[in-house]
Amino acid sequence: MLGRSRESDIRIADDNVSRRHAEVVQEDGAYWLNDLGSTNGTELNGRTVTHALLTDGDRITIGSTAIVFGCTPP
């Protein structure tokens, strides 16, 4: 989970990020980005999303923080 909460796997110190903002989950060999009902929304490559498939190099923006998703095939 990504967010401001101490329980977050990736903690982000950004006042525009919700405590439980978003998560990245692996499902059947693919990675998915899920917004967790955040106040300010989640963007993927500049588009607001609630659930989206991730690919290597995608840019996730939550609050004013940008994260580049990277994965290597098994």
Predicted model as a PDB file, atoms N, CA, C, CB and O in Angstrom, pLDDT in the B-factor column:
MODEL        1                                                                  
ATOM      1  N   MET A   1       0.839  -1.179   0.000  1.00 97.00           N  
ATOM      2  CA  MET A   1       0.000   0.000   0.000  1.00 97.00           C  
ATOM      3  C   MET A   1       0.886   1.245   0.000  1.00 97.00           C  
ATOM      4  CB  MET A   1      -0.956  -0.004   1.218  1.00 97.00           C  
ATOM      5  O   MET A   1       1.943   1.270   0.631  1.00 97.00           O  
ATOM      6  N   LEU A   2       0.447   2.261  -0.705  1.00 98.00           N  
ATOM      7  CA  LEU A   2       1.115   3.561  -0.743  1.00 98.00           C  
ATOM      8  C   LEU A   2       0.240   4.565  -0.005  1.00 98.00           C  
ATOM      9  CB  LEU A   2       1.386   4.026  -2.219  1.00 98.00           C  
ATOM     10  O   LEU A   2      -0.975   4.593  -0.203  1.00 98.00           O  
ATOM     11  N   GLY A   3       0.846   5.385   0.843  1.00 98.00           N  
ATOM     12  CA  GLY A   3       0.079   6.391   1.560  1.00 98.00           C  
ATOM     13  C   GLY A   3       0.885   7.060   2.656  1.00 98.00           C  
ATOM     14  O   GLY A   3       2.081   6.811   2.808  1.00 98.00           O  
ATOM     15  N   ARG A   4       0.219   7.908   3.414  1.00 97.00           N  
ATOM     16  CA  ARG A   4       0.875   8.625   4.521  1.00 97.00           C  
ATOM     17  C   ARG A   4       0.877   7.829   5.821  1.00 97.00           C  
ATOM     18  CB  ARG A   4       0.190   9.957   4.752  1.00 97.00           C  
ATOM     19  O   ARG A   4       1.636   8.156   6.733  1.00 97.00           O  
ATOM     20  N   SER A   5       0.058   6.807   5.926  1.00 97.00           N  
ATOM     21  CA  SER A   5      -0.075   6.023   7.145  1.00 97.00           C  
ATOM     22  C   SER A   5       1.228   5.311   7.501  1.00 97.00           C  
ATOM     23  CB  SER A   5      -1.197   5.010   6.996  1.00 97.00           C  
ATOM     24  O   SER A   5       2.003   4.926   6.626  1.00 97.00           O  
ATOM     25  N   ARG A   6       1.447   5.147   8.795  1.00 96.00           N  
ATOM     26  CA  ARG A   6       2.621   4.388   9.258  1.00 96.00           C  
ATOM     27  C   ARG A   6       2.530   2.928   8.841  1.00 96.00           C  
ATOM     28  CB  ARG A   6       2.758   4.485  10.784  1.00 96.00           C  
ATOM     29  O   ARG A   6       3.550   2.244   8.756  1.00 96.00           O  
ATOM     30  N   GLU A   7       1.325   2.445   8.582  1.00 96.00           N  
ATOM     31  CA  GLU A   7       1.129   1.061   8.160  1.00 96.00           C  
ATOM     32  C   GLU A   7       1.379   0.848   6.669  1.00 96.00           C  
ATOM     33  CB  GLU A   7      -0.269   0.622   8.499  1.00 96.00           C  
ATOM     34  O   GLU A   7       1.349  -0.290   6.200  1.00 96.00           O  
ATOM     35  N   SER A   8       1.624   1.916   5.920  1.00 97.00           N  
ATOM     36  CA  SER A   8       1.855   1.808   4.479  1.00 97.00           C  
ATOM     37  C   SER A   8       3.161   1.073   4.201  1.00 97.00           C  
ATOM     38  CB  SER A   8       1.880   3.204   3.827  1.00 97.00           C  
ATOM     39  O   SER A   8       4.145   1.232   4.924  1.00 97.00           O  
ATOM     40  N   ASP A   9       3.156   0.265   3.141  1.00 96.00           N  
ATOM     41  CA  ASP A   9       4.391  -0.394   2.708  1.00 96.00           C  
ATOM     42  C   ASP A   9       5.374   0.634   2.170  1.00 96.00           C  
ATOM     43  CB  ASP A   9       4.094  -1.461   1.636  1.00 96.00           C  
ATOM     44  O   ASP A   9       6.580   0.546   2.400  1.00 96.00           O  
ATOM     45  N   ILE A  10       4.832   1.608   1.449  1.00 96.00           N  
ATOM     46  CA  ILE A  10       5.634   2.735   0.962  1.00 96.00           C  
ATOM     47  C   ILE A  10       4.985   3.995   1.512  1.00 96.00           C  
ATOM     48  CB  ILE A  10       5.721   2.766  -0.625  1.00 96.00           C  
ATOM     49  O   ILE A  10       3.906   4.395   1.075  1.00 96.00           O  
ATOM     50  N   ARG A  11       5.652   4.611   2.471  1.00 97.00           N  
ATOM     51  CA  ARG A  11       5.117   5.795   3.144  1.00 97.00           C  
ATOM     52  C   ARG A  11       5.565   7.045   2.395  1.00 97.00           C  
ATOM     53  CB  ARG A  11       5.577   5.850   4.630  1.00 97.00           C  
ATOM     54  O   ARG A  11       6.748   7.220   2.103  1.00 97.00           O  
ATOM     55  N   ILE A  12       4.598   7.913   2.090  1.00 97.00           N  
ATOM     56  CA  ILE A  12       4.872   9.112   1.305  1.00 97.00           C  
ATOM     57  C   ILE A  12       4.512  10.339   2.132  1.00 97.00           C  
ATOM     58  CB  ILE A  12       4.083   9.097  -0.036  1.00 97.00           C  
ATOM     59  O   ILE A  12       3.363  10.517   2.537  1.00 97.00           O  
ATOM     60  N   ALA A  13       5.510  11.178   2.374  1.00 96.00           N  
ATOM     61  CA  ALA A  13       5.314  12.401   3.161  1.00 96.00           C  
ATOM     62  C   ALA A  13       4.867  13.518   2.224  1.00 96.00           C  
ATOM     63  CB  ALA A  13       6.623  12.803   3.924  1.00 96.00           C  
ATOM     64  O   ALA A  13       5.673  14.336   1.780  1.00 96.00           O  
ATOM     65  N   ASP A  14       3.576  13.537   1.933  1.00 97.00           N  
ATOM     66  CA  ASP A  14       2.999  14.515   1.015  1.00 97.00           C  
ATOM     67  C   ASP A  14       1.587  14.789   1.540  1.00 97.00           C  
ATOM     68  CB  ASP A  14       2.989  13.990  -0.503  1.00 97.00           C  
ATOM     69  O   ASP A  14       0.765  13.874   1.607  1.00 97.00           O  
ATOM     70  N   ASP A  15       1.300  16.032   1.909  1.00 96.00           N  
ATOM     71  CA  ASP A  15       0.001  16.374   2.479  1.00 96.00           C  
ATOM     72  C   ASP A  15      -1.169  16.109   1.530  1.00 96.00           C  
ATOM     73  CB  ASP A  15      -0.004  17.819   2.882  1.00 96.00           C  
ATOM     74  O   ASP A  15      -2.315  16.036   1.974  1.00 96.00           O  
ATOM     75  N   ASN A  16      -0.898  15.964   0.235  1.00 97.00           N  
ATOM     76  CA  ASN A  16      -1.950  15.695  -0.743  1.00 97.00           C  
ATOM     77  C   ASN A  16      -2.192  14.204  -0.961  1.00 97.00           C  
ATOM     78  CB  ASN A  16      -1.602  16.343  -2.056  1.00 97.00           C  
ATOM     79  O   ASN A  16      -3.007  13.818  -1.799  1.00 97.00           O  
ATOM     80  N   VAL A  17      -1.482  13.373  -0.205  1.00 98.00           N  
ATOM     81  CA  VAL A  17      -1.626  11.923  -0.291  1.00 98.00           C  
ATOM     82  C   VAL A  17      -2.486  11.464   0.886  1.00 98.00           C  
ATOM     83  CB  VAL A  17      -0.226  11.206  -0.287  1.00 98.00           C  
ATOM     84  O   VAL A  17      -2.273  11.887   2.022  1.00 98.00           O  
ATOM     85  N   SER A  18      -3.459  10.599   0.604  1.00 98.00           N  
ATOM     86  CA  SER A  18      -4.305  10.045   1.662  1.00 98.00           C  
ATOM     87  C   SER A  18      -3.515   9.050   2.504  1.00 98.00           C  
ATOM     88  CB  SER A  18      -5.554   9.366   1.062  1.00 98.00           C  
ATOM     89  O   SER A  18      -2.477   8.547   2.075  1.00 98.00           O  
ATOM     90  N   ARG A  19      -4.014   8.771   3.705  1.00 97.00           N  
ATOM     91  CA  ARG A  19      -3.332   7.804   4.573  1.00 97.00           C  
ATOM     92  C   ARG A  19      -3.233   6.445   3.884  1.00 97.00           C  
ATOM     93  CB  ARG A  19      -4.072   7.665   5.921  1.00 97.00           C  
ATOM     94  O   ARG A  19      -2.182   5.805   3.915  1.00 97.00           O  
ATOM     95  N   ARG A  20      -4.318   6.011   3.269  1.00 98.00           N  
ATOM     96  CA  ARG A  20      -4.355   4.777   2.466  1.00 98.00           C  
ATOM     97  C   ARG A  20      -4.752   5.201   1.057  1.00 98.00           C  
ATOM     98  CB  ARG A  20      -5.375   3.691   3.067  1.00 98.00           C  
ATOM     99  O   ARG A  20      -5.938   5.246   0.731  1.00 98.00           O  
ATOM    100  N   HIS A  21      -3.778   5.508   0.235  1.00 98.00           N  
ATOM    101  CA  HIS A  21      -4.042   6.155  -1.047  1.00 98.00           C  
ATOM    102  C   HIS A  21      -4.257   5.143  -2.189  1.00 98.00           C  
ATOM    103  CB  HIS A  21      -2.888   7.084  -1.396  1.00 98.00           C  
ATOM    104  O   HIS A  21      -5.288   5.162  -2.862  1.00 98.00           O  
ATOM    105  N   ALA A  22      -3.284   4.276  -2.389  1.00 98.00           N  
ATOM    106  CA  ALA A  22      -3.344   3.347  -3.525  1.00 98.00           C  
ATOM    107  C   ALA A  22      -2.544   2.096  -3.203  1.00 98.00           C  
ATOM    108  CB  ALA A  22      -2.806   4.015  -4.822  1.00 98.00           C  
ATOM    109  O   ALA A  22      -1.807   2.040  -2.219  1.00 98.00           O  
ATOM    110  N   GLU A  23      -2.709   1.098  -4.055  1.00 98.00           N  
ATOM    111  CA  GLU A  23      -1.935  -0.130  -3.881  1.00 98.00           C  
ATOM    112  C   GLU A  23      -1.544  -0.675  -5.245  1.00 98.00           C  
ATOM    113  CB  GLU A  23      -2.739  -1.188  -3.079  1.00 98.00           C  
ATOM    114  O   GLU A  23      -2.209  -0.426  -6.251  1.00 98.00           O  
ATOM    115  N   VAL A  24      -0.450  -1.423  -5.254  1.00 97.00           N  
ATOM    116  CA  VAL A  24      -0.017  -2.160  -6.433  1.00 97.00           C  
ATOM    117  C   VAL A  24      -0.121  -3.634  -6.059  1.00 97.00           C  
ATOM    118  CB  VAL A  24       1.459  -1.759  -6.888  1.00 97.00           C  
ATOM    119  O   VAL A  24       0.459  -4.070  -5.065  1.00 97.00           O  
ATOM    120  N   VAL A  25      -0.859  -4.396  -6.853  1.00 97.00           N  
ATOM    121  CA  VAL A  25      -1.036  -5.818  -6.582  1.00 97.00           C  
ATOM    122  C   VAL A  25      -0.622  -6.634  -7.801  1.00 97.00           C  
ATOM    123  CB  VAL A  25      -2.501  -6.125  -6.196  1.00 97.00           C  
ATOM    124  O   VAL A  25      -0.780  -6.208  -8.945  1.00 97.00           O  
ATOM    125  N   GLN A  26      -0.091  -7.813  -7.521  1.00 95.00           N  
ATOM    126  CA  GLN A  26       0.257  -8.735  -8.601  1.00 95.00           C  
ATOM    127  C   GLN A  26      -0.838  -9.786  -8.697  1.00 95.00           C  
ATOM    128  CB  GLN A  26       1.655  -9.400  -8.361  1.00 95.00           C  
ATOM    129  O   GLN A  26      -1.240 -10.382  -7.698  1.00 95.00           O  
ATOM    130  N   GLU A  27      -1.312 -10.002  -9.919  1.00 94.00           N  
ATOM    131  CA  GLU A  27      -2.383 -10.952 -10.161  1.00 94.00           C  
ATOM    132  C   GLU A  27      -2.106 -11.687 -11.458  1.00 94.00           C  
ATOM    133  CB  GLU A  27      -3.756 -10.244 -10.209  1.00 94.00           C  
ATOM    134  O   GLU A  27      -2.049 -11.070 -12.522  1.00 94.00           O  
ATOM    135  N   ASP A  28      -1.937 -12.979 -11.385  1.00 91.00           N  
ATOM    136  CA  ASP A  28      -1.708 -13.809 -12.577  1.00 91.00           C  
ATOM    137  C   ASP A  28      -0.568 -13.292 -13.449  1.00 91.00           C  
ATOM    138  CB  ASP A  28      -2.976 -13.884 -13.402  1.00 91.00           C  
ATOM    139  O   ASP A  28      -0.682 -13.266 -14.675  1.00 91.00           O  
ATOM    140  N   GLY A  29       0.522 -12.885 -12.823  1.00 88.00           N  
ATOM    141  CA  GLY A  29       1.696 -12.432 -13.563  1.00 88.00           C  
ATOM    142  C   GLY A  29       1.642 -10.995 -14.038  1.00 88.00           C  
ATOM    143  O   GLY A  29       2.589 -10.523 -14.667  1.00 88.00           O  
ATOM    144  N   ALA A  30       0.548 -10.279 -13.751  1.00 94.00           N  
ATOM    145  CA  ALA A  30       0.424  -8.872 -14.141  1.00 94.00           C  
ATOM    146  C   ALA A  30       0.364  -8.018 -12.877  1.00 94.00           C  
ATOM    147  CB  ALA A  30      -0.844  -8.639 -15.033  1.00 94.00           C  
ATOM    148  O   ALA A  30       0.012  -8.505 -11.803  1.00 94.00           O  
ATOM    149  N   TYR A  31       0.708  -6.752 -13.018  1.00 96.00           N  
ATOM    150  CA  TYR A  31       0.650  -5.815 -11.899  1.00 96.00           C  
ATOM    151  C   TYR A  31      -0.462  -4.803 -12.156  1.00 96.00           C  
ATOM    152  CB  TYR A  31       2.018  -5.097 -11.696  1.00 96.00           C  
ATOM    153  O   TYR A  31      -0.616  -4.292 -13.265  1.00 96.00           O  
ATOM    154  N   TRP A  32      -1.230  -4.525 -11.106  1.00 97.00           N  
ATOM    155  CA  TRP A  32      -2.364  -3.622 -11.196  1.00 97.00           C  
ATOM    156  C   TRP A  32      -2.234  -2.507 -10.184  1.00 97.00           C  
ATOM    157  CB  TRP A  32      -3.669  -4.374 -10.989  1.00 97.00           C  
ATOM    158  O   TRP A  32      -1.739  -2.719  -9.077  1.00 97.00           O  
ATOM    159  N   LEU A  33      -2.677  -1.318 -10.557  1.00 98.00           N  
ATOM    160  CA  LEU A  33      -2.726  -0.162  -9.669  1.00 98.00           C  
ATOM    161  C   LEU A  33      -4.181   0.063  -9.287  1.00 98.00           C  
ATOM    162  CB  LEU A  33      -2.108   1.116 -10.345  1.00 98.00           C  
ATOM    163  O   LEU A  33      -5.050   0.163 -10.153  1.00 98.00           O  
ATOM    164  N   ASN A  34      -4.443   0.143  -7.976  1.00 98.00           N  
ATOM    165  CA  ASN A  34      -5.798   0.375  -7.477  1.00 98.00           C  
ATOM    166  C   ASN A  34      -5.809   1.599  -6.581  1.00 98.00           C  
ATOM    167  CB  ASN A  34      -6.326  -0.859  -6.713  1.00 98.00           C  
ATOM    168  O   ASN A  34      -5.036   1.679  -5.626  1.00 98.00           O  
ATOM    169  N   ASP A  35      -6.679   2.551  -6.880  1.00 98.00           N  
ATOM    170  CA  ASP A  35      -6.904   3.676  -5.981  1.00 98.00           C  
ATOM    171  C   ASP A  35      -7.774   3.156  -4.835  1.00 98.00           C  
ATOM    172  CB  ASP A  35      -7.586   4.901  -6.729  1.00 98.00           C  
ATOM    173  O   ASP A  35      -8.717   2.401  -5.067  1.00 98.00           O  
ATOM    174  N   LEU A  36      -7.464   3.553  -3.613  1.00 98.00           N  
ATOM    175  CA  LEU A  36      -8.187   3.056  -2.444  1.00 98.00           C  
ATOM    176  C   LEU A  36      -9.194   4.076  -1.918  1.00 98.00           C  
ATOM    177  CB  LEU A  36      -7.207   2.686  -1.343  1.00 98.00           C  
ATOM    178  O   LEU A  36      -9.373   4.211  -0.708  1.00 98.00           O  
ATOM    179  N   GLY A  37      -9.848   4.792  -2.831  1.00 97.00           N  
ATOM    180  CA  GLY A  37     -10.832   5.794  -2.432  1.00 97.00           C  
ATOM    181  C   GLY A  37     -10.184   7.067  -1.925  1.00 97.00           C  
ATOM    182  O   GLY A  37     -10.733   7.748  -1.059  1.00 97.00           O  
ATOM    183  N   SER A  38      -9.025   7.386  -2.459  1.00 97.00           N  
ATOM    184  CA  SER A  38      -8.275   8.566  -2.025  1.00 97.00           C  
ATOM    185  C   SER A  38      -9.042   9.855  -2.298  1.00 97.00           C  
ATOM    186  CB  SER A  38      -6.920   8.613  -2.721  1.00 97.00           C  
ATOM    187  O   SER A  38      -9.897   9.911  -3.183  1.00 97.00           O  
ATOM    188  N   THR A  39      -8.724  10.877  -1.532  1.00 95.00           N  
ATOM    189  CA  THR A  39      -9.375  12.173  -1.685  1.00 95.00           C  
ATOM    190  C   THR A  39      -8.991  12.859  -2.988  1.00 95.00           C  
ATOM    191  CB  THR A  39      -9.030  13.066  -0.518  1.00 95.00           C  
ATOM    192  O   THR A  39      -9.849  13.420  -3.669  1.00 95.00           O  
ATOM    193  N   ASN A  40      -7.699  12.819  -3.342  1.00 96.00           N  
ATOM    194  CA  ASN A  40      -7.205  13.564  -4.506  1.00 96.00           C  
ATOM    195  C   ASN A  40      -6.981  12.711  -5.749  1.00 96.00           C  
ATOM    196  CB  ASN A  40      -5.928  14.244  -4.152  1.00 96.00           C  
ATOM    197  O   ASN A  40      -6.505  13.218  -6.765  1.00 96.00           O  
ATOM    198  N   GLY A  41      -7.315  11.427  -5.684  1.00 97.00           N  
ATOM    199  CA  GLY A  41      -7.203  10.579  -6.862  1.00 97.00           C  
ATOM    200  C   GLY A  41      -5.799  10.087  -7.152  1.00 97.00           C  
ATOM    201  O   GLY A  41      -4.821  10.520  -6.542  1.00 97.00           O  
ATOM    202  N   THR A  42      -5.733   9.173  -8.099  1.00 98.00           N  
ATOM    203  CA  THR A  42      -4.487   8.546  -8.523  1.00 98.00           C  
ATOM    204  C   THR A  42      -4.387   8.685 -10.031  1.00 98.00           C  
ATOM    205  CB  THR A  42      -4.417   7.045  -8.087  1.00 98.00           C  
ATOM    206  O   THR A  42      -5.353   8.432 -10.751  1.00 98.00           O  
ATOM    207  N   GLU A  43      -3.213   9.088 -10.508  1.00 98.00           N  
ATOM    208  CA  GLU A  43      -3.005   9.222 -11.948  1.00 98.00           C  
ATOM    209  C   GLU A  43      -1.995   8.193 -12.432  1.00 98.00           C  
ATOM    210  CB  GLU A  43      -2.531  10.645 -12.301  1.00 98.00           C  
ATOM    211  O   GLU A  43      -1.033   7.861 -11.738  1.00 98.00           O  
ATOM    212  N   LEU A  44      -2.234   7.703 -13.624  1.00 98.00           N  
ATOM    213  CA  LEU A  44      -1.308   6.818 -14.311  1.00 98.00           C  
ATOM    214  C   LEU A  44      -1.023   7.428 -15.670  1.00 98.00           C  
ATOM    215  CB  LEU A  44      -1.881   5.365 -14.443  1.00 98.00           C  
ATOM    216  O   LEU A  44      -1.910   7.539 -16.516  1.00 98.00           O  
ATOM    217  N   ASN A  45       0.227   7.821 -15.867  1.00 98.00           N  
ATOM    218  CA  ASN A  45       0.644   8.454 -17.123  1.00 98.00           C  
ATOM    219  C   ASN A  45      -0.248   9.646 -17.476  1.00 98.00           C  
ATOM    220  CB  ASN A  45       0.621   7.431 -18.265  1.00 98.00           C  
ATOM    221  O   ASN A  45      -0.590   9.853 -18.640  1.00 98.00           O  
ATOM    222  N   GLY A  46      -0.623  10.434 -16.447  1.00 98.00           N  
ATOM    223  CA  GLY A  46      -1.377  11.658 -16.665  1.00 98.00           C  
ATOM    224  C   GLY A  46      -2.887  11.508 -16.701  1.00 98.00           C  
ATOM    225  O   GLY A  46      -3.598  12.501 -16.848  1.00 98.00           O  
ATOM    226  N   ARG A  47      -3.397  10.279 -16.569  1.00 98.00           N  
ATOM    227  CA  ARG A  47      -4.846  10.046 -16.580  1.00 98.00           C  
ATOM    228  C   ARG A  47      -5.301   9.549 -15.218  1.00 98.00           C  
ATOM    229  CB  ARG A  47      -5.234   9.030 -17.681  1.00 98.00           C  
ATOM    230  O   ARG A  47      -4.649   8.691 -14.622  1.00 98.00           O  
ATOM    231  N   THR A  48      -6.410  10.076 -14.720  1.00 98.00           N  
ATOM    232  CA  THR A  48      -6.957   9.628 -13.451  1.00 98.00           C  
ATOM    233  C   THR A  48      -7.516   8.221 -13.617  1.00 98.00           C  
ATOM    234  CB  THR A  48      -8.050  10.600 -12.944  1.00 98.00           C  
ATOM    235  O   THR A  48      -8.260   7.946 -14.558  1.00 98.00           O  
ATOM    236  N   VAL A  49      -7.146   7.324 -12.685  1.00 98.00           N  
ATOM    237  CA  VAL A  49      -7.595   5.931 -12.752  1.00 98.00           C  
ATOM    238  C   VAL A  49      -8.063   5.462 -11.373  1.00 98.00           C  
ATOM    239  CB  VAL A  49      -6.459   5.015 -13.278  1.00 98.00           C  
ATOM    240  O   VAL A  49      -7.669   6.008 -10.343  1.00 98.00           O  
ATOM    241  N   THR A  50      -8.906   4.446 -11.383  1.00 98.00           N  
ATOM    242  CA  THR A  50      -9.266   3.768 -10.137  1.00 98.00           C  
ATOM    243  C   THR A  50      -8.697   2.351 -10.123  1.00 98.00           C  
ATOM    244  CB  THR A  50     -10.801   3.735  -9.957  1.00 98.00           C  
ATOM    245  O   THR A  50      -8.424   1.797  -9.059  1.00 98.00           O  
ATOM    246  N   HIS A  51      -8.520   1.768 -11.310  1.00 98.00           N  
ATOM    247  CA  HIS A  51      -7.981   0.412 -11.463  1.00 98.00           C  
ATOM    248  C   HIS A  51      -7.341   0.348 -12.844  1.00 98.00           C  
ATOM    249  CB  HIS A  51      -9.107  -0.699 -11.289  1.00 98.00           C  
ATOM    250  O   HIS A  51      -8.007   0.588 -13.851  1.00 98.00           O  
ATOM    251  N   ALA A  52      -6.051   0.025 -12.894  1.00 98.00           N  
ATOM    252  CA  ALA A  52      -5.381   0.018 -14.198  1.00 98.00           C  
ATOM    253  C   ALA A  52      -4.220  -0.968 -14.209  1.00 98.00           C  
ATOM    254  CB  ALA A  52      -4.880   1.426 -14.552  1.00 98.00           C  
ATOM    255  O   ALA A  52      -3.557  -1.188 -13.195  1.00 98.00           O  
ATOM    256  N   LEU A  53      -3.993  -1.550 -15.371  1.00 97.00           N  
ATOM    257  CA  LEU A  53      -2.867  -2.449 -15.597  1.00 97.00           C  
ATOM    258  C   LEU A  53      -1.585  -1.631 -15.681  1.00 97.00           C  
ATOM    259  CB  LEU A  53      -3.071  -3.289 -16.888  1.00 97.00           C  
ATOM    260  O   LEU A  53      -1.544  -0.605 -16.360  1.00 97.00           O  
ATOM    261  N   LEU A  54      -0.529  -2.088 -14.986  1.00 97.00           N  
ATOM    262  CA  LEU A  54       0.760  -1.395 -15.008  1.00 97.00           C  
ATOM    263  C   LEU A  54       1.732  -2.090 -15.948  1.00 97.00           C  
ATOM    264  CB  LEU A  54       1.355  -1.318 -13.598  1.00 97.00           C  
ATOM    265  O   LEU A  54       1.731  -3.314 -16.072  1.00 97.00           O  
ATOM    266  N   THR A  55       2.564  -1.283 -16.610  1.00 96.00           N  
ATOM    267  CA  THR A  55       3.655  -1.815 -17.413  1.00 96.00           C  
ATOM    268  C   THR A  55       4.937  -1.100 -17.019  1.00 96.00           C  
ATOM    269  CB  THR A  55       3.369  -1.653 -18.933  1.00 96.00           C  
ATOM    270  O   THR A  55       4.906  -0.005 -16.457  1.00 96.00           O  
ATOM    271  N   ASP A  56       6.047  -1.723 -17.316  1.00 95.00           N  
ATOM    272  CA  ASP A  56       7.353  -1.174 -16.959  1.00 95.00           C  
ATOM    273  C   ASP A  56       7.506   0.254 -17.477  1.00 95.00           C  
ATOM    274  CB  ASP A  56       8.475  -2.060 -17.515  1.00 95.00           C  
ATOM    275  O   ASP A  56       7.273   0.524 -18.655  1.00 95.00           O  
ATOM    276  N   GLY A  57       7.897   1.164 -16.588  1.00 96.00           N  
ATOM    277  CA  GLY A  57       8.114   2.548 -16.967  1.00 96.00           C  
ATOM    278  C   GLY A  57       6.918   3.466 -16.785  1.00 96.00           C  
ATOM    279  O   GLY A  57       7.028   4.671 -17.010  1.00 96.00           O  
ATOM    280  N   ASP A  58       5.771   2.917 -16.378  1.00 98.00           N  
ATOM    281  CA  ASP A  58       4.589   3.760 -16.140  1.00 98.00           C  
ATOM    282  C   ASP A  58       4.867   4.761 -15.025  1.00 98.00           C  
ATOM    283  CB  ASP A  58       3.360   2.890 -15.781  1.00 98.00           C  
ATOM    284  O   ASP A  58       5.620   4.480 -14.093  1.00 98.00           O  
ATOM    285  N   ARG A  59       4.250   5.926 -15.136  1.00 98.00           N  
ATOM    286  CA  ARG A  59       4.403   6.998 -14.147  1.00 98.00           C  
ATOM    287  C   ARG A  59       3.119   7.110 -13.327  1.00 98.00           C  
ATOM    288  CB  ARG A  59       4.736   8.359 -14.840  1.00 98.00           C  
ATOM    289  O   ARG A  59       2.056   7.435 -13.856  1.00 98.00           O  
ATOM    290  N   ILE A  60       3.235   6.834 -12.024  1.00 98.00           N  
ATOM    291  CA  ILE A  60       2.122   6.921 -11.086  1.00 98.00           C  
ATOM    292  C   ILE A  60       2.265   8.237 -10.330  1.00 98.00           C  
ATOM    293  CB  ILE A  60       2.094   5.690 -10.101  1.00 98.00           C  
ATOM    294  O   ILE A  60       3.332   8.535  -9.794  1.00 98.00           O  
ATOM    295  N   THR A  61       1.189   9.028 -10.286  1.00 98.00           N  
ATOM    296  CA  THR A  61       1.213  10.281  -9.535  1.00 98.00           C  
ATOM    297  C   THR A  61       0.131  10.243  -8.483  1.00 98.00           C  
ATOM    298  CB  THR A  61       1.026  11.503 -10.467  1.00 98.00           C  
ATOM    299  O   THR A  61      -1.048  10.062  -8.787  1.00 98.00           O  
ATOM    300  N   ILE A  62       0.551  10.416  -7.229  1.00 97.00           N  
ATOM    301  CA  ILE A  62      -0.391  10.531  -6.127  1.00 97.00           C  
ATOM    302  C   ILE A  62      -0.016  11.787  -5.360  1.00 97.00           C  
ATOM    303  CB  ILE A  62      -0.372   9.255  -5.201  1.00 97.00           C  
ATOM    304  O   ILE A  62       1.141  11.975  -4.983  1.00 97.00           O  
ATOM    305  N   GLY A  63      -1.002  12.647  -5.133  1.00 96.00           N  
ATOM    306  CA  GLY A  63      -0.696  13.957  -4.553  1.00 96.00           C  
ATOM    307  C   GLY A  63       0.210  14.691  -5.517  1.00 96.00           C  
ATOM    308  O   GLY A  63      -0.076  14.776  -6.711  1.00 96.00           O  
ATOM    309  N   SER A  64       1.315  15.227  -4.989  1.00 96.00           N  
ATOM    310  CA  SER A  64       2.297  15.881  -5.858  1.00 96.00           C  
ATOM    311  C   SER A  64       3.549  15.019  -6.008  1.00 96.00           C  
ATOM    312  CB  SER A  64       2.672  17.267  -5.301  1.00 96.00           C  
ATOM    313  O   SER A  64       4.613  15.518  -6.375  1.00 96.00           O  
ATOM    314  N   THR A  65       3.417  13.731  -5.724  1.00 97.00           N  
ATOM    315  CA  THR A  65       4.537  12.792  -5.777  1.00 97.00           C  
ATOM    316  C   THR A  65       4.408  11.887  -6.993  1.00 97.00           C  
ATOM    317  CB  THR A  65       4.605  11.949  -4.490  1.00 97.00           C  
ATOM    318  O   THR A  65       3.356  11.291  -7.224  1.00 97.00           O  
ATOM    319  N   ALA A  66       5.480  11.788  -7.768  1.00 97.00           N  
ATOM    320  CA  ALA A  66       5.509  10.914  -8.943  1.00 97.00           C  
ATOM    321  C   ALA A  66       6.408   9.715  -8.652  1.00 97.00           C  
ATOM    322  CB  ALA A  66       6.009  11.686 -10.205  1.00 97.00           C  
ATOM    323  O   ALA A  66       7.482   9.847  -8.065  1.00 97.00           O  
ATOM    324  N   ILE A  67       5.945   8.558  -9.073  1.00 96.00           N  
ATOM    325  CA  ILE A  67       6.664   7.306  -8.876  1.00 96.00           C  
ATOM    326  C   ILE A  67       6.720   6.608 -10.231  1.00 96.00           C  
ATOM    327  CB  ILE A  67       5.974   6.398  -7.781  1.00 96.00           C  
ATOM    328  O   ILE A  67       5.711   6.528 -10.932  1.00 96.00           O  
ATOM    329  N   VAL A  68       7.893   6.104 -10.601  1.00 97.00           N  
ATOM    330  CA  VAL A  68       8.004   5.348 -11.844  1.00 97.00           C  
ATOM    331  C   VAL A  68       7.980   3.858 -11.500  1.00 97.00           C  
ATOM    332  CB  VAL A  68       9.311   5.728 -12.629  1.00 97.00           C  
ATOM    333  O   VAL A  68       8.799   3.374 -10.718  1.00 97.00           O  
ATOM    334  N   PHE A  69       7.035   3.147 -12.094  1.00 97.00           N  
ATOM    335  CA  PHE A  69       6.884   1.718 -11.839  1.00 97.00           C  
ATOM    336  C   PHE A  69       7.887   0.961 -12.708  1.00 97.00           C  
ATOM    337  CB  PHE A  69       5.420   1.244 -12.124  1.00 97.00           C  
ATOM    338  O   PHE A  69       8.014   1.212 -13.906  1.00 97.00           O  
ATOM    339  N   GLY A  70       8.585   0.039 -12.078  1.00 94.00           N  
ATOM    340  CA  GLY A  70       9.535  -0.789 -12.816  1.00 94.00           C  
ATOM    341  C   GLY A  70       9.386  -2.238 -12.431  1.00 94.00           C  
ATOM    342  O   GLY A  70       9.261  -2.562 -11.250  1.00 94.00           O  
ATOM    343  N   CYS A  71       9.398  -3.109 -13.408  1.00 85.00           N  
ATOM    344  CA  CYS A  71       9.352  -4.542 -13.120  1.00 85.00           C  
ATOM    345  C   CYS A  71      10.217  -5.257 -14.153  1.00 85.00           C  
ATOM    346  CB  CYS A  71       7.875  -5.088 -13.139  1.00 85.00           C  
ATOM    347  O   CYS A  71      10.393  -4.798 -15.282  1.00 85.00           O  
ATOM    348  N   THR A  72      10.737  -6.373 -13.729  1.00 72.00           N  
ATOM    349  CA  THR A  72      11.503  -7.200 -14.646  1.00 72.00           C  
ATOM    350  C   THR A  72      10.808  -8.555 -14.723  1.00 72.00           C  
ATOM    351  CB  THR A  72      13.001  -7.344 -14.185  1.00 72.00           C  
ATOM    352  O   THR A  72      10.376  -9.092 -13.704  1.00 72.00           O  
ATOM    353  N   PRO A  73      10.702  -9.093 -15.899  1.00 63.00           N  
ATOM    354  CA  PRO A  73      10.033 -10.398 -16.044  1.00 63.00           C  
ATOM    355  C   PRO A  73      10.761 -11.476 -15.268  1.00 63.00           C  
ATOM    356  CB  PRO A  73       9.941 -10.796 -17.519  1.00 63.00           C  
ATOM    357  O   PRO A  73      11.983 -11.425 -15.132  1.00 63.00           O  
ATOM    358  N   PRO A  74      10.022 -12.457 -14.756  1.00 58.00           N  
ATOM    359  CA  PRO A  74      10.653 -13.556 -14.010  1.00 58.00           C  
ATOM    360  C   PRO A  74      11.547 -14.396 -14.885  1.00 58.00           C  
ATOM    361  CB  PRO A  74       9.602 -14.437 -13.376  1.00 58.00           C  
ATOM    362  O   PRO A  74      12.150 -15.359 -14.410  1.00 58.00           O  
TER     363      PRO A  74                                                      
ENDMDL                                                                          
END                                                                             
